[in-house]
């Protein structure tokens, strides 16, 4: 994230923009991209140097109906065990 912070600072300086506004816009863009990719089931934490995104995945029984929807929000117990 350090290089991204340097790029954001360079853009703000080059374009004569407020650094904090540029940081907020980039963070918003990254969060919106995560929403499109992962859906609404995630949490995020932002501080001046870091943006952490965490996807929430619910572990369900292997025969759970929710697995039929191909949702990224659910994973079968057997698959979760094998990937742990």
N, CA, C and O atoms as CSV, one atom per row, in Angstrom:
chain,resi,resn,atom,element,x,y,z
A,1,UNK,N,N,0.832,-1.194,0.000
A,1,UNK,CA,C,0.000,0.000,0.000
A,1,UNK,C,C,0.872,1.251,0.000
A,1,UNK,O,O,0.408,2.334,-0.356
A,2,UNK,N,N,2.121,1.105,0.395
A,2,UNK,CA,C,3.027,2.255,0.461
A,2,UNK,C,C,3.191,2.905,-0.913
A,2,UNK,O,O,3.171,4.131,-1.023
A,3,UNK,N,N,3.351,2.094,-1.960
A,3,UNK,CA,C,3.519,2.645,-3.303
A,3,UNK,C,C,2.252,3.351,-3.771
A,3,UNK,O,O,2.321,4.388,-4.429
A,4,UNK,N,N,1.104,2.790,-3.433
A,4,UNK,CA,C,-0.157,3.431,-3.808
A,4,UNK,C,C,-0.275,4.780,-3.120
A,4,UNK,O,O,-0.716,5.754,-3.729
A,5,UNK,N,N,0.117,4.842,-1.851
A,5,UNK,CA,C,0.080,6.115,-1.117
A,5,UNK,C,C,0.990,7.142,-1.777
A,5,UNK,O,O,0.645,8.320,-1.864
A,6,UNK,N,N,2.155,6.692,-2.242
A,6,UNK,CA,C,3.071,7.601,-2.940
A,6,UNK,C,C,2.468,8.093,-4.252
A,6,UNK,O,O,2.608,9.265,-4.601
A,7,UNK,N,N,1.801,7.205,-4.973
A,7,UNK,CA,C,1.165,7.584,-6.240
A,7,UNK,C,C,0.046,8.585,-5.993
A,7,UNK,O,O,-0.088,9.568,-6.722
A,8,UNK,N,N,-0.760,8.333,-4.960
A,8,UNK,CA,C,-1.851,9.258,-4.620
A,8,UNK,C,C,-1.293,10.630,-4.283
A,8,UNK,O,O,-1.826,11.650,-4.720
A,9,UNK,N,N,-0.218,10.653,-3.505
A,9,UNK,CA,C,0.406,11.927,-3.141
A,9,UNK,C,C,0.956,12.640,-4.373
A,9,UNK,O,O,0.826,13.858,-4.491
A,10,UNK,N,N,1.565,11.895,-5.285
A,10,UNK,CA,C,2.092,12.490,-6.519
A,10,UNK,C,C,0.979,13.089,-7.369
A,10,UNK,O,O,1.122,14.186,-7.908
A,11,UNK,N,N,-0.127,12.365,-7.488
A,11,UNK,CA,C,-1.263,12.868,-8.265
A,11,UNK,C,C,-1.793,14.155,-7.652
A,11,UNK,O,O,-2.041,15.133,-8.358
A,12,UNK,N,N,-1.966,14.150,-6.330
A,12,UNK,CA,C,-2.482,15.344,-5.647
A,12,UNK,C,C,-1.555,16.534,-5.864
A,12,UNK,O,O,-2.017,17.642,-6.137
A,13,UNK,N,N,-0.250,16.307,-5.743
A,13,UNK,CA,C,0.706,17.403,-5.935
A,13,UNK,C,C,0.736,17.882,-7.380
A,13,UNK,O,O,0.732,19.085,-7.645
A,14,UNK,N,N,0.766,16.934,-8.312
A,14,UNK,CA,C,0.847,17.275,-9.733
A,14,UNK,C,C,-0.377,18.048,-10.207
A,14,UNK,O,O,-0.260,18.987,-10.994
A,15,UNK,N,N,-1.542,17.649,-9.728
A,15,UNK,CA,C,-2.793,18.282,-10.158
A,15,UNK,C,C,-3.227,19.407,-9.224
A,15,UNK,O,O,-4.268,20.031,-9.430
A,16,UNK,N,N,-2.417,19.659,-8.198
A,16,UNK,CA,C,-2.705,20.724,-7.232
A,16,UNK,C,C,-4.050,20.490,-6.534
A,16,UNK,O,O,-4.871,21.399,-6.405
A,17,UNK,N,N,-4.251,19.235,-6.084
A,17,UNK,CA,C,-5.483,18.844,-5.403
A,17,UNK,C,C,-5.205,18.608,-3.920
A,17,UNK,O,O,-4.065,18.369,-3.520
A,18,UNK,N,N,-6.245,18.676,-3.128
A,18,UNK,CA,C,-6.130,18.390,-1.706
A,18,UNK,C,C,-5.841,16.903,-1.518
A,18,UNK,O,O,-6.596,16.056,-1.997
A,19,UNK,N,N,-4.750,16.584,-0.824
A,19,UNK,CA,C,-4.318,15.197,-0.654
A,19,UNK,C,C,-5.390,14.342,0.016
A,19,UNK,O,O,-5.632,13.212,-0.410
A,20,UNK,N,N,-6.022,14.856,1.039
A,20,UNK,CA,C,-7.035,14.083,1.760
A,20,UNK,C,C,-8.237,13.773,0.867
A,20,UNK,O,O,-8.805,12.684,0.951
A,21,UNK,N,N,-8.625,14.715,0.017
A,21,UNK,CA,C,-9.734,14.472,-0.915
A,21,UNK,C,C,-9.385,13.369,-1.909
A,21,UNK,O,O,-10.220,12.520,-2.218
A,22,UNK,N,N,-8.152,13.383,-2.407
A,22,UNK,CA,C,-7.722,12.354,-3.360
A,22,UNK,C,C,-7.706,10.991,-2.670
A,22,UNK,O,O,-8.146,9.998,-3.251
A,23,UNK,N,N,-7.202,10.936,-1.439
A,23,UNK,CA,C,-7.199,9.670,-0.684
A,23,UNK,C,C,-8.615,9.125,-0.521
A,23,UNK,O,O,-8.860,7.937,-0.727
A,24,UNK,N,N,-9.538,10.002,-0.152
A,24,UNK,CA,C,-10.928,9.579,0.038
A,24,UNK,C,C,-11.531,9.053,-1.259
A,24,UNK,O,O,-12.236,8.043,-1.255
A,25,UNK,N,N,-11.254,9.740,-2.374
A,25,UNK,CA,C,-11.808,9.309,-3.670
A,25,UNK,C,C,-11.251,7.949,-4.077
A,25,UNK,O,O,-11.993,7.101,-4.573
A,26,UNK,N,N,-9.956,7.735,-3.873
A,26,UNK,CA,C,-9.350,6.452,-4.232
A,26,UNK,C,C,-9.904,5.342,-3.336
A,26,UNK,O,O,-10.222,4.257,-3.822
A,27,UNK,N,N,-10.018,5.605,-2.043
A,27,UNK,CA,C,-10.579,4.608,-1.124
A,27,UNK,C,C,-12.013,4.266,-1.514
A,27,UNK,O,O,-12.395,3.095,-1.504
A,28,UNK,N,N,-12.806,5.273,-1.856
A,28,UNK,CA,C,-14.188,5.043,-2.286
A,28,UNK,C,C,-14.227,4.200,-3.555
A,28,UNK,O,O,-15.056,3.299,-3.680
A,29,UNK,N,N,-13.333,4.490,-4.494
A,29,UNK,CA,C,-13.282,3.719,-5.738
A,29,UNK,C,C,-12.920,2.262,-5.460
A,29,UNK,O,O,-13.509,1.358,-6.053
A,30,UNK,N,N,-11.964,2.022,-4.573
A,30,UNK,CA,C,-11.579,0.653,-4.236
A,30,UNK,C,C,-12.714,-0.092,-3.535
A,30,UNK,O,O,-12.951,-1.269,-3.809
A,31,UNK,N,N,-13.403,0.584,-2.645
A,31,UNK,CA,C,-14.528,-0.031,-1.931
A,31,UNK,C,C,-15.662,-0.358,-2.898
A,31,UNK,O,O,-16.256,-1.433,-2.812
A,32,UNK,N,N,-15.968,0.554,-3.814
A,32,UNK,CA,C,-17.027,0.298,-4.799
A,32,UNK,C,C,-16.661,-0.857,-5.722
A,32,UNK,O,O,-17.524,-1.648,-6.101
A,33,UNK,N,N,-15.387,-0.955,-6.083
A,33,UNK,CA,C,-14.930,-2.075,-6.900
A,33,UNK,C,C,-15.100,-3.384,-6.138
A,33,UNK,O,O,-15.535,-4.385,-6.708
A,34,UNK,N,N,-14.759,-3.379,-4.863
A,34,UNK,CA,C,-14.938,-4.578,-4.034
A,34,UNK,C,C,-16.404,-4.968,-3.952
A,34,UNK,O,O,-16.726,-6.156,-3.969
A,35,UNK,N,N,-17.296,-3.992,-3.864
A,35,UNK,CA,C,-18.735,-4.282,-3.826
A,35,UNK,C,C,-19.171,-4.996,-5.099
A,35,UNK,O,O,-19.941,-5.955,-5.048
A,36,UNK,N,N,-18.675,-4.525,-6.243
A,36,UNK,CA,C,-19.051,-5.150,-7.515
A,36,UNK,C,C,-18.494,-6.565,-7.627
A,36,UNK,O,O,-19.164,-7.459,-8.143
A,37,UNK,N,N,-17.276,-6.769,-7.147
A,37,UNK,CA,C,-16.641,-8.076,-7.274
A,37,UNK,C,C,-17.161,-9.062,-6.236
A,37,UNK,O,O,-17.505,-10.195,-6.574
A,38,UNK,N,N,-17.219,-8.640,-4.980
A,38,UNK,CA,C,-17.542,-9.550,-3.887
A,38,UNK,C,C,-18.967,-9.446,-3.384
A,38,UNK,O,O,-19.391,-10.275,-2.579
A,39,UNK,N,N,-19.716,-8.458,-3.829
A,39,UNK,CA,C,-21.061,-8.257,-3.316
A,39,UNK,C,C,-21.021,-7.439,-2.038
A,39,UNK,O,O,-19.987,-6.877,-1.676
A,40,UNK,N,N,-22.138,-7.381,-1.373
A,40,UNK,CA,C,-22.256,-6.533,-0.187
A,40,UNK,C,C,-21.721,-7.194,1.081
A,40,UNK,O,O,-21.584,-6.529,2.108
A,41,UNK,N,N,-21.420,-8.475,1.028
A,41,UNK,CA,C,-21.013,-9.207,2.226
A,41,UNK,C,C,-19.519,-9.052,2.492
A,41,UNK,O,O,-18.748,-9.985,2.268
A,42,UNK,N,N,-19.118,-7.904,2.959
A,42,UNK,CA,C,-17.726,-7.668,3.302
A,42,UNK,C,C,-17.655,-6.552,4.331
A,42,UNK,O,O,-18.619,-5.817,4.544
A,43,UNK,N,N,-16.502,-6.443,4.960
A,43,UNK,CA,C,-16.233,-5.346,5.879
A,43,UNK,C,C,-14.971,-4.654,5.391
A,43,UNK,O,O,-14.124,-5.281,4.756
A,44,UNK,N,N,-14.843,-3.387,5.679
A,44,UNK,CA,C,-13.619,-2.688,5.318
A,44,UNK,C,C,-13.208,-1.755,6.435
A,44,UNK,O,O,-14.036,-1.247,7.190
A,45,UNK,N,N,-11.901,-1.543,6.520
A,45,UNK,CA,C,-11.324,-0.652,7.516
A,45,UNK,C,C,-10.312,0.230,6.804
A,45,UNK,O,O,-9.453,-0.265,6.074
A,46,UNK,N,N,-10.414,1.529,7.014
A,46,UNK,CA,C,-9.542,2.480,6.331
A,46,UNK,C,C,-8.803,3.310,7.368
A,46,UNK,O,O,-9.399,3.814,8.319
A,47,UNK,N,N,-7.505,3.444,7.171
A,47,UNK,CA,C,-6.733,4.441,7.899
A,47,UNK,C,C,-5.834,5.109,6.864
A,47,UNK,O,O,-5.831,4.677,5.712
A,48,UNK,N,N,-5.080,6.129,7.214
A,48,UNK,CA,C,-4.332,6.879,6.193
A,48,UNK,C,C,-3.393,6.047,5.324
A,48,UNK,O,O,-3.128,6.427,4.184
A,49,UNK,N,N,-2.887,4.936,5.822
A,49,UNK,CA,C,-1.930,4.144,5.046
A,49,UNK,C,C,-2.459,2.779,4.618
A,49,UNK,O,O,-1.796,2.087,3.845
A,50,UNK,N,N,-3.621,2.377,5.092
A,50,UNK,CA,C,-4.120,1.032,4.809
A,50,UNK,C,C,-5.610,1.025,4.508
A,50,UNK,O,O,-6.390,1.807,5.051
A,51,UNK,N,N,-5.970,0.110,3.622
A,51,UNK,CA,C,-7.372,-0.195,3.358
A,51,UNK,C,C,-7.477,-1.710,3.405
A,51,UNK,O,O,-6.921,-2.397,2.548
A,52,UNK,N,N,-8.175,-2.230,4.384
A,52,UNK,CA,C,-8.330,-3.672,4.536
A,52,UNK,C,C,-9.756,-4.064,4.188
A,52,UNK,O,O,-10.713,-3.509,4.727
A,53,UNK,N,N,-9.890,-5.032,3.277
A,53,UNK,CA,C,-11.195,-5.555,2.883
A,53,UNK,C,C,-11.290,-7.003,3.335
A,53,UNK,O,O,-10.373,-7.792,3.107
A,54,UNK,N,N,-12.386,-7.346,3.969
A,54,UNK,CA,C,-12.614,-8.700,4.439
A,54,UNK,C,C,-13.949,-9.185,3.908
A,54,UNK,O,O,-14.987,-8.572,4.154
A,55,UNK,N,N,-13.915,-10.291,3.177
A,55,UNK,CA,C,-15.148,-10.872,2.663
A,55,UNK,C,C,-15.718,-11.821,3.709
A,55,UNK,O,O,-14.991,-12.636,4.277
A,56,UNK,N,N,-17.014,-11.715,3.960
A,56,UNK,CA,C,-17.686,-12.615,4.895
A,56,UNK,C,C,-18.161,-13.842,4.132
A,56,UNK,O,O,-18.901,-13.728,3.155
A,57,UNK,N,N,-17.731,-15.012,4.582
A,57,UNK,CA,C,-18.152,-16.269,3.971
A,57,UNK,C,C,-18.725,-17.148,5.073
A,57,UNK,O,O,-18.075,-17.383,6.091
A,58,UNK,N,N,-19.932,-17.626,4.868
A,58,UNK,CA,C,-20.601,-18.482,5.841
A,58,UNK,C,C,-20.367,-19.939,5.475
A,58,UNK,O,O,-20.600,-20.346,4.337
A,59,UNK,N,N,-19.908,-20.718,6.440
A,59,UNK,CA,C,-19.705,-22.151,6.226
A,59,UNK,C,C,-21.024,-22.862,6.521
A,59,UNK,O,O,-21.617,-22.695,7.587
A,60,UNK,N,N,-21.468,-23.661,5.544
A,60,UNK,CA,C,-22.753,-24.355,5.669
A,60,UNK,C,C,-22.552,-25.847,5.412
A,60,UNK,O,O,-21.504,-26.269,4.923
A,61,UNK,N,N,-23.563,-26.632,5.747
A,61,UNK,CA,C,-23.525,-28.076,5.505
A,61,UNK,C,C,-23.370,-28.347,4.009
A,61,UNK,O,O,-23.783,-27.547,3.170
A,62,UNK,N,N,-22.770,-29.485,3.698
A,62,UNK,CA,C,-22.512,-29.826,2.296
A,62,UNK,C,C,-23.772,-29.889,1.446
A,62,UNK,O,O,-23.704,-29.675,0.235
A,63,UNK,N,N,-24.910,-30.176,2.044
A,63,UNK,CA,C,-26.160,-30.293,1.286
A,63,UNK,C,C,-27.063,-29.062,1.439
A,63,UNK,O,O,-28.249,-29.129,1.116
A,64,UNK,N,N,-26.528,-27.961,1.917
A,64,UNK,CA,C,-27.319,-26.739,2.125
A,64,UNK,C,C,-27.775,-26.168,0.780
A,64,UNK,O,O,-26.997,-26.101,-0.172
A,65,UNK,N,N,-29.038,-25.759,0.715
A,65,UNK,CA,C,-29.622,-25.226,-0.526
A,65,UNK,C,C,-28.932,-23.952,-1.007
A,65,UNK,O,O,-28.903,-23.684,-2.208
A,66,UNK,N,N,-28.387,-23.175,-0.102
A,66,UNK,CA,C,-27.750,-21.908,-0.488
A,66,UNK,C,C,-26.528,-22.109,-1.373
A,66,UNK,O,O,-26.111,-21.181,-2.066
A,67,UNK,N,N,-25.951,-23.302,-1.362
A,67,UNK,CA,C,-24.802,-23.585,-2.218
A,67,UNK,C,C,-25.203,-23.681,-3.688
A,67,UNK,O,O,-24.355,-23.531,-4.567
A,68,UNK,N,N,-26.478,-23.927,-3.967
A,68,UNK,CA,C,-26.961,-24.048,-5.338
A,68,UNK,C,C,-26.937,-22.719,-6.080
A,68,UNK,O,O,-26.916,-22.698,-7.311
A,69,UNK,N,N,-26.940,-21.612,-5.349
A,69,UNK,CA,C,-26.990,-20.281,-5.959
A,69,UNK,C,C,-25.641,-19.807,-6.477
A,69,UNK,O,O,-25.550,-18.716,-7.042
A,70,UNK,N,N,-24.594,-20.603,-6.297
A,70,UNK,CA,C,-23.244,-20.228,-6.728
A,70,UNK,C,C,-22.802,-18.915,-6.089
A,70,UNK,O,O,-22.043,-18.151,-6.685
A,71,UNK,N,N,-23.274,-18.663,-4.891
A,71,UNK,CA,C,-22.936,-17.435,-4.179
A,71,UNK,C,C,-21.541,-17.543,-3.579
A,71,UNK,O,O,-21.160,-18.592,-3.058
A,72,UNK,N,N,-20.785,-16.454,-3.655
A,72,UNK,CA,C,-19.458,-16.394,-3.050
A,72,UNK,C,C,-19.555,-16.233,-1.536
A,72,UNK,O,O,-18.536,-16.264,-0.846
A,73,UNK,N,N,-20.762,-16.061,-1.017
A,73,UNK,CA,C,-20.953,-15.807,0.410
A,73,UNK,C,C,-21.071,-17.085,1.229
A,73,UNK,O,O,-21.108,-17.028,2.459
A,74,UNK,N,N,-21.130,-18.238,0.566
A,74,UNK,CA,C,-21.297,-19.508,1.267
A,74,UNK,C,C,-20.279,-20.515,0.757
A,74,UNK,O,O,-19.927,-20.526,-0.422
A,75,UNK,N,N,-19.810,-21.365,1.678
A,75,UNK,CA,C,-18.883,-22.433,1.306
A,75,UNK,C,C,-19.282,-23.693,2.075
A,75,UNK,O,O,-19.684,-23.628,3.237
A,76,UNK,N,N,-19.164,-24.832,1.408
A,76,UNK,CA,C,-19.505,-26.107,2.042
A,76,UNK,C,C,-18.469,-26.445,3.113
A,76,UNK,O,O,-17.290,-26.120,2.975
A,77,UNK,N,N,-18.921,-27.096,4.168
A,77,UNK,CA,C,-18.048,-27.464,5.280
A,77,UNK,C,C,-16.863,-28.300,4.804
A,77,UNK,O,O,-15.729,-28.054,5.215
A,78,UNK,N,N,-17.113,-29.281,3.945
A,78,UNK,CA,C,-16.026,-30.146,3.470
A,78,UNK,C,C,-14.985,-29.352,2.675
A,78,UNK,O,O,-13.786,-29.607,2.788
A,79,UNK,N,N,-15.440,-28.403,1.885
A,79,UNK,CA,C,-14.509,-27.579,1.107
A,79,UNK,C,C,-13.714,-26.654,2.026
A,79,UNK,O,O,-12.517,-26.451,1.821
A,80,UNK,N,N,-14.370,-26.099,3.025
A,80,UNK,CA,C,-13.679,-25.218,3.973
A,80,UNK,C,C,-12.594,-25.987,4.719
A,80,UNK,O,O,-11.503,-25.464,4.947
A,81,UNK,N,N,-12.892,-27.233,5.100
A,81,UNK,CA,C,-11.902,-28.056,5.797
A,81,UNK,C,C,-10.706,-28.358,4.899
A,81,UNK,O,O,-9.561,-28.319,5.349
A,82,UNK,N,N,-10.973,-28.657,3.633
A,82,UNK,CA,C,-9.880,-29.011,2.722
A,82,UNK,C,C,-9.011,-27.806,2.366
A,82,UNK,O,O,-7.838,-27.970,2.030
A,83,UNK,N,N,-9.573,-26.601,2.435
A,83,UNK,CA,C,-8.816,-25.397,2.090
A,83,UNK,C,C,-8.144,-24.751,3.296
A,83,UNK,O,O,-7.363,-23.811,3.146
A,84,UNK,N,N,-8.446,-25.251,4.490
A,84,UNK,CA,C,-7.882,-24.650,5.712
A,84,UNK,C,C,-6.423,-24.995,5.892
A,84,UNK,O,O,-5.804,-24.569,6.867
